[in-house]
Amino acid sequence: MPTVGRPGQPGFKEFDYTPKGIAAAKEYAEETGLSLHSEKAASGAPGRASRIKKSPPAAASSKVNIPEPTTVRY
């Protein structure tokens, strides 16, 4: 169902999902200056999930540059 504005916002209004309702919602949004939300956005359905970015694998211990042993105490 197309909506104009957010719930609780002054001027919030829902329209029927018909060609007349969609046209009326667009006209009402232009009159009031509020944003028009499509049916999918108004339903609260989750959007497309983004992929989790993984960090690159750590270098193997045999590949780590180990400095020469010293006599310094830490």
PDB file of N, CA, C and O in Angstrom:
ATOM      1  N   MET A   1       0.844  -1.161   0.000  1.00  0.00           N
ATOM      2  CA  MET A   1       0.000   0.000   0.000  1.00  0.00           C
ATOM      3  C   MET A   1       0.897   1.235   0.000  1.00  0.00           C
ATOM      4  O   MET A   1       1.697   1.401   0.921  1.00  0.00           O
ATOM      5  N   PRO A   2       0.792   2.098  -0.994  1.00  0.00           N
ATOM      6  CA  PRO A   2       1.613   3.311  -1.017  1.00  0.00           C
ATOM      7  C   PRO A   2       1.249   4.244   0.144  1.00  0.00           C
ATOM      8  O   PRO A   2       0.075   4.432   0.463  1.00  0.00           O
ATOM      9  N   THR A   3       2.263   4.813   0.756  1.00  0.00           N
ATOM     10  CA  THR A   3       2.043   5.755   1.844  1.00  0.00           C
ATOM     11  C   THR A   3       2.796   7.036   1.550  1.00  0.00           C
ATOM     12  O   THR A   3       3.780   7.043   0.811  1.00  0.00           O
ATOM     13  N   VAL A   4       2.314   8.126   2.145  1.00  0.00           N
ATOM     14  CA  VAL A   4       2.983   9.422   2.027  1.00  0.00           C
ATOM     15  C   VAL A   4       3.356   9.836   3.434  1.00  0.00           C
ATOM     16  O   VAL A   4       2.497   9.898   4.314  1.00  0.00           O
ATOM     17  N   GLY A   5       4.630  10.121   3.656  1.00  0.00           N
ATOM     18  CA  GLY A   5       5.121  10.467   4.980  1.00  0.00           C
ATOM     19  C   GLY A   5       5.402   9.225   5.809  1.00  0.00           C
ATOM     20  O   GLY A   5       5.308   8.099   5.320  1.00  0.00           O
ATOM     21  N   ARG A   6       5.743   9.443   7.052  1.00  0.00           N
ATOM     22  CA  ARG A   6       6.026   8.356   7.992  1.00  0.00           C
ATOM     23  C   ARG A   6       4.897   8.248   9.007  1.00  0.00           C
ATOM     24  O   ARG A   6       4.264   9.258   9.315  1.00  0.00           O
ATOM     25  N   PRO A   7       4.620   7.051   9.539  1.00  0.00           N
ATOM     26  CA  PRO A   7       3.572   6.927  10.559  1.00  0.00           C
ATOM     27  C   PRO A   7       3.867   7.829  11.756  1.00  0.00           C
ATOM     28  O   PRO A   7       4.994   7.866  12.252  1.00  0.00           O
ATOM     29  N   GLY A   8       2.856   8.548  12.212  1.00  0.00           N
ATOM     30  CA  GLY A   8       3.012   9.461  13.333  1.00  0.00           C
ATOM     31  C   GLY A   8       3.359  10.875  12.903  1.00  0.00           C
ATOM     32  O   GLY A   8       3.283  11.807  13.703  1.00  0.00           O
ATOM     33  N   GLN A   9       3.735  11.038  11.657  1.00  0.00           N
ATOM     34  CA  GLN A   9       4.099  12.350  11.135  1.00  0.00           C
ATOM     35  C   GLN A   9       2.821  13.083  10.702  1.00  0.00           C
ATOM     36  O   GLN A   9       1.929  12.465  10.122  1.00  0.00           O
ATOM     37  N   PRO A  10       2.722  14.388  10.976  1.00  0.00           N
ATOM     38  CA  PRO A  10       1.537  15.122  10.518  1.00  0.00           C
ATOM     39  C   PRO A  10       1.410  15.043   8.998  1.00  0.00           C
ATOM     40  O   PRO A  10       2.379  15.301   8.284  1.00  0.00           O
ATOM     41  N   GLY A  11       0.244  14.696   8.503  1.00  0.00           N
ATOM     42  CA  GLY A  11       0.016  14.578   7.073  1.00  0.00           C
ATOM     43  C   GLY A  11       0.205  13.174   6.539  1.00  0.00           C
ATOM     44  O   GLY A  11       0.055  12.949   5.338  1.00  0.00           O
ATOM     45  N   PHE A  12       0.538  12.206   7.416  1.00  0.00           N
ATOM     46  CA  PHE A  12       0.718  10.820   6.983  1.00  0.00           C
ATOM     47  C   PHE A  12      -0.598  10.285   6.438  1.00  0.00           C
ATOM     48  O   PHE A  12      -1.656  10.483   7.034  1.00  0.00           O
ATOM     49  N   LYS A  13      -0.521   9.609   5.305  1.00  0.00           N
ATOM     50  CA  LYS A  13      -1.739   9.078   4.696  1.00  0.00           C
ATOM     51  C   LYS A  13      -1.409   7.818   3.896  1.00  0.00           C
ATOM     52  O   LYS A  13      -0.362   7.745   3.254  1.00  0.00           O
ATOM     53  N   GLU A  14      -2.306   6.827   3.936  1.00  0.00           N
ATOM     54  CA  GLU A  14      -2.163   5.597   3.162  1.00  0.00           C
ATOM     55  C   GLU A  14      -3.144   5.632   1.999  1.00  0.00           C
ATOM     56  O   GLU A  14      -4.234   6.194   2.105  1.00  0.00           O
ATOM     57  N   PHE A  15      -2.739   5.021   0.879  1.00  0.00           N
ATOM     58  CA  PHE A  15      -3.579   4.989  -0.318  1.00  0.00           C
ATOM     59  C   PHE A  15      -3.726   3.549  -0.790  1.00  0.00           C
ATOM     60  O   PHE A  15      -2.903   2.690  -0.473  1.00  0.00           O
ATOM     61  N   ASP A  16      -4.795   3.298  -1.561  1.00  0.00           N
ATOM     62  CA  ASP A  16      -5.031   1.967  -2.124  1.00  0.00           C
ATOM     63  C   ASP A  16      -3.989   1.653  -3.192  1.00  0.00           C
ATOM     64  O   ASP A  16      -3.477   2.546  -3.868  1.00  0.00           O
ATOM     65  N   TYR A  17      -3.691   0.371  -3.327  1.00  0.00           N
ATOM     66  CA  TYR A  17      -2.735  -0.055  -4.347  1.00  0.00           C
ATOM     67  C   TYR A  17      -3.493  -0.313  -5.650  1.00  0.00           C
ATOM     68  O   TYR A  17      -3.652  -1.457  -6.077  1.00  0.00           O
ATOM     69  N   THR A  18      -3.945   0.746  -6.254  1.00  0.00           N
ATOM     70  CA  THR A  18      -4.621   0.725  -7.546  1.00  0.00           C
ATOM     71  C   THR A  18      -4.025   1.861  -8.365  1.00  0.00           C
ATOM     72  O   THR A  18      -3.375   2.742  -7.801  1.00  0.00           O
ATOM     73  N   PRO A  19      -4.228   1.864  -9.675  1.00  0.00           N
ATOM     74  CA  PRO A  19      -3.700   2.982 -10.464  1.00  0.00           C
ATOM     75  C   PRO A  19      -4.198   4.345  -9.959  1.00  0.00           C
ATOM     76  O   PRO A  19      -3.433   5.309  -9.929  1.00  0.00           O
ATOM     77  N   LYS A  20      -5.477   4.427  -9.562  1.00  0.00           N
ATOM     78  CA  LYS A  20      -6.012   5.683  -9.027  1.00  0.00           C
ATOM     79  C   LYS A  20      -5.353   6.030  -7.694  1.00  0.00           C
ATOM     80  O   LYS A  20      -5.020   7.188  -7.443  1.00  0.00           O
ATOM     81  N   GLY A  21      -5.168   5.028  -6.848  1.00  0.00           N
ATOM     82  CA  GLY A  21      -4.542   5.249  -5.538  1.00  0.00           C
ATOM     83  C   GLY A  21      -3.102   5.710  -5.655  1.00  0.00           C
ATOM     84  O   GLY A  21      -2.664   6.593  -4.917  1.00  0.00           O
ATOM     85  N   ILE A  22      -2.357   5.107  -6.592  1.00  0.00           N
ATOM     86  CA  ILE A  22      -0.961   5.487  -6.795  1.00  0.00           C
ATOM     87  C   ILE A  22      -0.876   6.920  -7.320  1.00  0.00           C
ATOM     88  O   ILE A  22      -0.030   7.699  -6.880  1.00  0.00           O
ATOM     89  N   ALA A  23      -1.755   7.261  -8.260  1.00  0.00           N
ATOM     90  CA  ALA A  23      -1.779   8.622  -8.798  1.00  0.00           C
ATOM     91  C   ALA A  23      -2.148   9.624  -7.707  1.00  0.00           C
ATOM     92  O   ALA A  23      -1.562  10.704  -7.628  1.00  0.00           O
ATOM     93  N   ALA A  24      -3.119   9.267  -6.868  1.00  0.00           N
ATOM     94  CA  ALA A  24      -3.523  10.149  -5.775  1.00  0.00           C
ATOM     95  C   ALA A  24      -2.394  10.318  -4.761  1.00  0.00           C
ATOM     96  O   ALA A  24      -2.203  11.409  -4.224  1.00  0.00           O
ATOM     97  N   ALA A  25      -1.642   9.245  -4.496  1.00  0.00           N
ATOM     98  CA  ALA A  25      -0.519   9.317  -3.556  1.00  0.00           C
ATOM     99  C   ALA A  25       0.569  10.244  -4.090  1.00  0.00           C
ATOM    100  O   ALA A  25       1.123  11.047  -3.339  1.00  0.00           O
ATOM    101  N   LYS A  26       0.879  10.138  -5.391  1.00  0.00           N
ATOM    102  CA  LYS A  26       1.889  11.013  -5.993  1.00  0.00           C
ATOM    103  C   LYS A  26       1.459  12.477  -5.917  1.00  0.00           C
ATOM    104  O   LYS A  26       2.261  13.354  -5.594  1.00  0.00           O
ATOM    105  N   GLU A  27       0.192  12.729  -6.216  1.00  0.00           N
ATOM    106  CA  GLU A  27      -0.328  14.099  -6.176  1.00  0.00           C
ATOM    107  C   GLU A  27      -0.293  14.646  -4.745  1.00  0.00           C
ATOM    108  O   GLU A  27       0.098  15.792  -4.528  1.00  0.00           O
ATOM    109  N   TYR A  28      -0.703  13.825  -3.769  1.00  0.00           N
ATOM    110  CA  TYR A  28      -0.709  14.250  -2.367  1.00  0.00           C
ATOM    111  C   TYR A  28       0.716  14.523  -1.874  1.00  0.00           C
ATOM    112  O   TYR A  28       0.940  15.462  -1.110  1.00  0.00           O
ATOM    113  N   ALA A  29       1.678  13.701  -2.310  1.00  0.00           N
ATOM    114  CA  ALA A  29       3.075  13.896  -1.912  1.00  0.00           C
ATOM    115  C   ALA A  29       3.608  15.220  -2.458  1.00  0.00           C
ATOM    116  O   ALA A  29       4.344  15.923  -1.766  1.00  0.00           O
ATOM    117  N   GLU A  30       3.240  15.562  -3.692  1.00  0.00           N
ATOM    118  CA  GLU A  30       3.687  16.831  -4.270  1.00  0.00           C
ATOM    119  C   GLU A  30       3.049  18.012  -3.548  1.00  0.00           C
ATOM    120  O   GLU A  30       3.704  19.031  -3.330  1.00  0.00           O
ATOM    121  N   GLU A  31       1.778  17.886  -3.175  1.00  0.00           N
ATOM    122  CA  GLU A  31       1.070  18.959  -2.469  1.00  0.00           C
ATOM    123  C   GLU A  31       1.678  19.231  -1.097  1.00  0.00           C
ATOM    124  O   GLU A  31       1.914  20.382  -0.728  1.00  0.00           O
ATOM    125  N   THR A  32       1.928  18.160  -0.346  1.00  0.00           N
ATOM    126  CA  THR A  32       2.380  18.305   1.037  1.00  0.00           C
ATOM    127  C   THR A  32       3.893  18.414   1.173  1.00  0.00           C
ATOM    128  O   THR A  32       4.389  18.913   2.183  1.00  0.00           O
ATOM    129  N   GLY A  33       4.628  17.955   0.174  1.00  0.00           N
ATOM    130  CA  GLY A  33       6.089  17.974   0.266  1.00  0.00           C
ATOM    131  C   GLY A  33       6.647  16.805   1.057  1.00  0.00           C
ATOM    132  O   GLY A  33       7.840  16.779   1.359  1.00  0.00           O
ATOM    133  N   LEU A  34       5.804  15.837   1.397  1.00  0.00           N
ATOM    134  CA  LEU A  34       6.263  14.647   2.117  1.00  0.00           C
ATOM    135  C   LEU A  34       6.768  13.609   1.128  1.00  0.00           C
ATOM    136  O   LEU A  34       6.490  13.689  -0.069  1.00  0.00           O
ATOM    137  N   SER A  35       7.518  12.627   1.640  1.00  0.00           N
ATOM    138  CA  SER A  35       8.080  11.599   0.768  1.00  0.00           C
ATOM    139  C   SER A  35       7.052  10.508   0.486  1.00  0.00           C
ATOM    140  O   SER A  35       6.222  10.178   1.333  1.00  0.00           O
ATOM    141  N   LEU A  36       7.127   9.958  -0.721  1.00  0.00           N
ATOM    142  CA  LEU A  36       6.243   8.883  -1.153  1.00  0.00           C
ATOM    143  C   LEU A  36       6.976   7.559  -0.966  1.00  0.00           C
ATOM    144  O   LEU A  36       8.125   7.421  -1.386  1.00  0.00           O
ATOM    145  N   HIS A  37       6.315   6.581  -0.338  1.00  0.00           N
ATOM    146  CA  HIS A  37       6.914   5.271  -0.086  1.00  0.00           C
ATOM    147  C   HIS A  37       6.102   4.219  -0.824  1.00  0.00           C
ATOM    148  O   HIS A  37       4.873   4.209  -0.754  1.00  0.00           O
ATOM    149  N   SER A  38       6.792   3.338  -1.530  1.00  0.00           N
ATOM    150  CA  SER A  38       6.112   2.285  -2.278  1.00  0.00           C
ATOM    151  C   SER A  38       5.611   1.203  -1.324  1.00  0.00           C
ATOM    152  O   SER A  38       5.862   1.257  -0.120  1.00  0.00           O
ATOM    153  N   GLU A  39       4.910   0.232  -1.872  1.00  0.00           N
ATOM    154  CA  GLU A  39       4.333  -0.833  -1.045  1.00  0.00           C
ATOM    155  C   GLU A  39       5.418  -1.639  -0.337  1.00  0.00           C
ATOM    156  O   GLU A  39       5.270  -1.974   0.838  1.00  0.00           O
ATOM    157  N   LYS A  40       6.498  -1.952  -1.033  1.00  0.00           N
ATOM    158  CA  LYS A  40       7.553  -2.772  -0.440  1.00  0.00           C
ATOM    159  C   LYS A  40       8.220  -2.041   0.720  1.00  0.00           C
ATOM    160  O   LYS A  40       8.483  -2.638   1.764  1.00  0.00           O
ATOM    161  N   ALA A  41       8.494  -0.752   0.539  1.00  0.00           N
ATOM    162  CA  ALA A  41       9.140   0.018   1.599  1.00  0.00           C
ATOM    163  C   ALA A  41       8.201   0.214   2.780  1.00  0.00           C
ATOM    164  O   ALA A  41       8.649   0.238   3.927  1.00  0.00           O
ATOM    165  N   ALA A  42       6.910   0.354   2.521  1.00  0.00           N
ATOM    166  CA  ALA A  42       5.947   0.585   3.591  1.00  0.00           C
ATOM    167  C   ALA A  42       5.648  -0.685   4.375  1.00  0.00           C
ATOM    168  O   ALA A  42       5.190  -0.602   5.514  1.00  0.00           O
ATOM    169  N   SER A  43       5.895  -1.860   3.795  1.00  0.00           N
ATOM    170  CA  SER A  43       5.558  -3.106   4.474  1.00  0.00           C
ATOM    171  C   SER A  43       6.525  -3.437   5.593  1.00  0.00           C
ATOM    172  O   SER A  43       6.205  -4.254   6.456  1.00  0.00           O
ATOM    173  N   GLY A  44       7.699  -2.827   5.603  1.00  0.00           N
ATOM    174  CA  GLY A  44       8.678  -3.116   6.638  1.00  0.00           C
ATOM    175  C   GLY A  44       9.454  -4.384   6.369  1.00  0.00           C
ATOM    176  O   GLY A  44      10.133  -4.901   7.257  1.00  0.00           O
ATOM    177  N   ALA A  45       9.359  -4.895   5.144  1.00  0.00           N
ATOM    178  CA  ALA A  45      10.081  -6.112   4.795  1.00  0.00           C
ATOM    179  C   ALA A  45      11.579  -5.812   4.742  1.00  0.00           C
ATOM    180  O   ALA A  45      11.978  -4.722   4.333  1.00  0.00           O
ATOM    181  N   PRO A  46      12.401  -6.763   5.146  1.00  0.00           N
ATOM    182  CA  PRO A  46      13.837  -6.524   5.108  1.00  0.00           C
ATOM    183  C   PRO A  46      14.325  -6.397   3.665  1.00  0.00           C
ATOM    184  O   PRO A  46      13.821  -7.068   2.764  1.00  0.00           O
ATOM    185  N   GLY A  47      15.285  -5.550   3.471  1.00  0.00           N
ATOM    186  CA  GLY A  47      15.848  -5.363   2.143  1.00  0.00           C
ATOM    187  C   GLY A  47      16.838  -6.453   1.823  1.00  0.00           C
ATOM    188  O   GLY A  47      16.962  -7.433   2.558  1.00  0.00           O
ATOM    189  N   ARG A  48      17.528  -6.283   0.748  1.00  0.00           N
ATOM    190  CA  ARG A  48      18.527  -7.264   0.335  1.00  0.00           C
ATOM    191  C   ARG A  48      19.700  -7.224   1.304  1.00  0.00           C
ATOM    192  O   ARG A  48      20.213  -6.149   1.617  1.00  0.00           O
ATOM    193  N   ALA A  49      20.120  -8.376   1.773  1.00  0.00           N
ATOM    194  CA  ALA A  49      21.213  -8.461   2.730  1.00  0.00           C
ATOM    195  C   ALA A  49      22.541  -8.197   2.039  1.00  0.00           C
ATOM    196  O   ALA A  49      22.762  -8.624   0.906  1.00  0.00           O
ATOM    197  N   SER A  50      23.414  -7.496   2.731  1.00  0.00           N
ATOM    198  CA  SER A  50      24.737  -7.238   2.180  1.00  0.00           C
ATOM    199  C   SER A  50      25.696  -8.319   2.669  1.00  0.00           C
ATOM    200  O   SER A  50      25.500  -8.918   3.727  1.00  0.00           O
ATOM    201  N   ARG A  51      26.698  -8.544   1.901  1.00  0.00           N
ATOM    202  CA  ARG A  51      27.686  -9.559   2.277  1.00  0.00           C
ATOM    203  C   ARG A  51      28.592  -9.021   3.377  1.00  0.00           C
ATOM    204  O   ARG A  51      28.909  -7.832   3.406  1.00  0.00           O
ATOM    205  N   ILE A  52      28.998  -9.893   4.265  1.00  0.00           N
ATOM    206  CA  ILE A  52      29.914  -9.514   5.335  1.00  0.00           C
ATOM    207  C   ILE A  52      31.321  -9.510   4.758  1.00  0.00           C
ATOM    208  O   ILE A  52      31.749 -10.474   4.123  1.00  0.00           O
ATOM    209  N   LYS A  53      32.029  -8.421   4.986  1.00  0.00           N
ATOM    210  CA  LYS A  53      33.398  -8.322   4.484  1.00  0.00           C
ATOM    211  C   LYS A  53      34.336  -9.026   5.459  1.00  0.00           C
ATOM    212  O   LYS A  53      34.367  -8.717   6.650  1.00  0.00           O
ATOM    213  N   LYS A  54      35.088  -9.965   4.933  1.00  0.00           N
ATOM    214  CA  LYS A  54      36.011 -10.708   5.770  1.00  0.00           C
ATOM    215  C   LYS A  54      37.405 -10.116   5.625  1.00  0.00           C
ATOM    216  O   LYS A  54      37.776  -9.631   4.556  1.00  0.00           O
ATOM    217  N   SER A  55      38.173 -10.160   6.705  1.00  0.00           N
ATOM    218  CA  SER A  55      39.550  -9.686   6.649  1.00  0.00           C
ATOM    219  C   SER A  55      40.397 -10.755   5.956  1.00  0.00           C
ATOM    220  O   SER A  55      40.049 -11.935   5.982  1.00  0.00           O
ATOM    221  N   PRO A  56      41.499 -10.348   5.343  1.00  0.00           N
ATOM    222  CA  PRO A  56      42.344 -11.333   4.666  1.00  0.00           C
ATOM    223  C   PRO A  56      42.954 -12.296   5.683  1.00  0.00           C
ATOM    224  O   PRO A  56      43.155 -11.928   6.840  1.00  0.00           O
ATOM    225  N   PRO A  57      43.243 -13.504   5.269  1.00  0.00           N
ATOM    226  CA  PRO A  57      43.808 -14.483   6.208  1.00  0.00           C
ATOM    227  C   PRO A  57      45.186 -14.042   6.705  1.00  0.00           C
ATOM    228  O   PRO A  57      45.946 -13.398   5.981  1.00  0.00           O
ATOM    229  N   ALA A  58      45.489 -14.400   7.942  1.00  0.00           N
ATOM    230  CA  ALA A  58      46.787 -14.064   8.524  1.00  0.00           C
ATOM    231  C   ALA A  58      47.886 -14.901   7.852  1.00  0.00           C
ATOM    232  O   ALA A  58      47.640 -16.012   7.382  1.00  0.00           O
ATOM    233  N   ALA A  59      49.066 -14.358   7.820  1.00  0.00           N
ATOM    234  CA  ALA A  59      50.195 -15.067   7.222  1.00  0.00           C
ATOM    235  C   ALA A  59      50.564 -16.273   8.094  1.00  0.00           C
ATOM    236  O   ALA A  59      50.448 -16.226   9.318  1.00  0.00           O
ATOM    237  N   ALA A  60      50.997 -17.320   7.461  1.00  0.00           N
ATOM    238  CA  ALA A  60      51.421 -18.512   8.188  1.00  0.00           C
ATOM    239  C   ALA A  60      52.652 -18.172   9.023  1.00  0.00           C
ATOM    240  O   ALA A  60      53.431 -17.295   8.651  1.00  0.00           O
ATOM    241  N   SER A  61      52.830 -18.864  10.154  1.00  0.00           N
ATOM    242  CA  SER A  61      53.943 -18.549  11.050  1.00  0.00           C
ATOM    243  C   SER A  61      55.292 -18.759  10.377  1.00  0.00           C
ATOM    244  O   SER A  61      56.274 -18.122  10.757  1.00  0.00           O
ATOM    245  N   SER A  62      55.354 -19.634   9.391  1.00  0.00           N
ATOM    246  CA  SER A  62      56.634 -19.857   8.705  1.00  0.00           C
ATOM    247  C   SER A  62      56.968 -18.686   7.782  1.00  0.00           C
ATOM    248  O   SER A  62      58.120 -18.541   7.372  1.00  0.00           O
ATOM    249  N   LYS A  63      55.996 -17.858   7.451  1.00  0.00           N
ATOM    250  CA  LYS A  63      56.214 -16.728   6.554  1.00  0.00           C
ATOM    251  C   LYS A  63      56.465 -15.420   7.301  1.00  0.00           C
ATOM    252  O   LYS A  63      56.781 -14.409   6.675  1.00  0.00           O
ATOM    253  N   VAL A  64      56.330 -15.422   8.624  1.00  0.00           N
ATOM    254  CA  VAL A  64      56.491 -14.199   9.402  1.00  0.00           C
ATOM    255  C   VAL A  64      57.973 -13.878   9.516  1.00  0.00           C
ATOM    256  O   VAL A  64      58.793 -14.766   9.747  1.00  0.00           O
ATOM    257  N   ASN A  65      58.311 -12.608   9.354  1.00  0.00           N
ATOM    258  CA  ASN A  65      59.698 -12.168   9.446  1.00  0.00           C
ATOM    259  C   ASN A  65      60.061 -12.027  10.921  1.00  0.00           C
ATOM    260  O   ASN A  65      59.621 -11.086  11.582  1.00  0.00           O
ATOM    261  N   ILE A  66      60.861 -12.957  11.436  1.00  0.00           N
ATOM    262  CA  ILE A  66      61.255 -12.934  12.844  1.00  0.00           C
ATOM    263  C   ILE A  66      62.661 -12.341  12.921  1.00  0.00           C
ATOM    264  O   ILE A  66      63.578 -12.831  12.262  1.00  0.00           O
ATOM    265  N   PRO A  67      62.836 -11.277  13.730  1.00  0.00           N
ATOM    266  CA  PRO A  67      64.177 -10.675  13.851  1.00  0.00           C
ATOM    267  C   PRO A  67      65.137 -11.617  14.571  1.00  0.00           C
ATOM    268  O   PRO A  67      64.732 -12.572  15.234  1.00  0.00           O
ATOM    269  N   GLU A  68      66.396 -11.317  14.417  1.00  0.00           N
ATOM    270  CA  GLU A  68      67.410 -12.148  15.070  1.00  0.00           C
ATOM    271  C   GLU A  68      67.290 -12.013  16.578  1.00  0.00           C
ATOM    272  O   GLU A  68      66.895 -10.952  17.062  1.00  0.00           O
ATOM    273  N   PRO A  69      67.617 -13.050  17.333  1.00  0.00           N
ATOM    274  CA  PRO A  69      67.527 -12.976  18.776  1.00  0.00           C
ATOM    275  C   PRO A  69      68.482 -11.907  19.339  1.00  0.00           C
ATOM    276  O   PRO A  69      69.594 -11.734  18.840  1.00  0.00           O
ATOM    277  N   THR A  70      68.039 -11.212  20.361  1.00  0.00           N
ATOM    278  CA  THR A  70      68.879 -10.182  20.987  1.00  0.00           C
ATOM    279  C   THR A  70      68.990 -10.492  22.461  1.00  0.00           C
ATOM    280  O   THR A  70      68.302 -11.371  22.982  1.00  0.00           O
ATOM    281  N   THR A  71      69.861  -9.762  23.126  1.00  0.00           N
ATOM    282  CA  THR A  71      70.040  -9.941  24.577  1.00  0.00           C
ATOM    283  C   THR A  71      69.235  -8.919  25.356  1.00  0.00           C
ATOM    284  O   THR A  71      69.326  -8.863  26.582  1.00  0.00           O
ATOM    285  N   VAL A  72      68.454  -8.116  24.665  1.00  0.00           N
ATOM    286  CA  VAL A  72      67.657  -7.112  25.348  1.00  0.00           C
ATOM    287  C   VAL A  72      66.493  -7.789  26.059  1.00  0.00           C
ATOM    288  O   VAL A  72      65.798  -8.632  25.491  1.00  0.00           O
ATOM    289  N   ARG A  73      66.293  -7.391  27.340  1.00  0.00           N
ATOM    290  CA  ARG A  73      65.202  -7.944  28.108  1.00  0.00           C
ATOM    291  C   ARG A  73      63.995  -7.008  27.969  1.00  0.00           C
ATOM    292  O   ARG A  73      64.144  -5.788  28.047  1.00  0.00           O
ATOM    293  N   TYR A  74      62.842  -7.556  27.772  1.00  0.00           N
ATOM    294  CA  TYR A  74      61.624  -6.751  27.604  1.00  0.00           C
ATOM    295  C   TYR A  74      60.867  -6.646  28.866  1.00  0.00           C
ATOM    296  O   TYR A  74      59.817  -6.006  28.905  1.00  0.00           O
TER     297      TYR A  74
END
